[in-house]
Amino acid sequence: MDSRRIFLGVAAATALLTAIPATAQDKAPIKLGAILSTTGGLASLGLAERDGVLLGIKTVNARGGVAGHPLKLILEDDGSNPDAAMSKINMLAHSEGVVAVIGPSGIAQTVAIGAITQREELPVLAFTGLGPAVEAKRNCVLHLTPAQELNARALLSYVRDHGGKKIGVLHDSGYGQVVWGAMQKLGPEFGVDFVAVEKFELSATDATPQAAKVKAAEPDMVIVLSSNATGFRNLRQVGLSQPIVSVHGTALYDVVRAMGDAADNVVHAEFLIAEDPQPYQAEFVKAFEAEYGRPPKHLEAAGWDAVMAVTAALEKTGPEPEQGALCEALRGPWPGAFAAYDFSAADMGGLTLASFNYSLLTKGQFSRLPYRAAD
């Protein structure tokens, strides 16, 4: 992780959290909690989400907050650890009395804290898709990224429609394992054969043996399911020349920089290509670039969307919502910068294959592909 970015991020966080205009300082603040993985194995995700959240808070407060009440963000790092997330949610829900929680970054953390937040009818806007079956009944846990089967279908749609038949898969033991669990049963439906499937540990910095086995199977394309750059580097280092197709979790500038020369001929099923944004994303991209001096990706957009969705719901309920009222106010369509959501859908997110944008990495640069998957 870029230590300079972390230092600048802390400075930016301090500035953004204290940027409450005088007109919004006279009324009691509305407390929002955030549990993000800003350190540990998911830090590349959590730091991006944090930047979008902070910009959203600053923007809302600059507009006068909610009925004159500023938003106060209580930001906690779970270190990419579900046990730490449980400690943080108990503090936020019971000691701080937050009205909603933004995050977590990881599936395991989202599942863990949902046991508490659902009972309390405390809204959670998670940067994860619908996970295990237990989550299907948690209608106060809203999902800002796709369910893992939808991620899998987005990847396999591209592979099928571009002639892929023999597919290699290289996945990590965390996020990648979950996506592979959803993908492995879909081969026959998409007409593909998984000729090699290799796993490496989430914390590993080298997966050369696994990459070599995938290459030896002579696939038409390789799908990488991970949240870091390790698999991409090693596949190119062992001489793989076939196209790589990957999930949105690695379509991040920090991850691309870590890929080095391997950031070439890689297709991502993702959501925001800031170099060529969709019309509904343009306002967010402009605001983010003005604030940070760099382009955003989709996780920053999801962080922004979480704040804006909660703000819109608070404008319906008032700044002191009764128990359960904010969950109810959030359920419905929301036009986000990440995508168009429907929090009343069965998966509490409402994303579809049509929500995806596809990008091509060429020598470390993203460009939009014209391809769109059909629902």
Secondary structure, DSSP 4 states (H G I P E B T S, - for coil): --HHHHHHHHHHHHHHHT---GGGSSSPPEEEEEEE--SSTTHHHHHHHHHHHHHHHHHHHHTTTBTTBPEEEEEEE-TT-HHHHHHHHHIIIIII--SEEE--SSHHHHHHHHHHHHHHT--EEESS---SGGGGG-TTEEESS--HHHHHHHHHHHHHHTT--EEEEEEESSHHHHHHHHHTT-HHHHT-EEEEEEEE-TT-S--HHHHHHHHHT--SEEEEE-SSSHHHHHHHHTT--S-EEEEGGG-SHHHHHHHGGG-SSEEEEES--TTS--GGGHHHHHHHHHHHSS---HHHHHHHHHHHHHHHHHHHH-SSPPTTHHHHHH-SEEE-SS-EEETTSTTSS---GGG-EEEEEETTEEEE-S-----
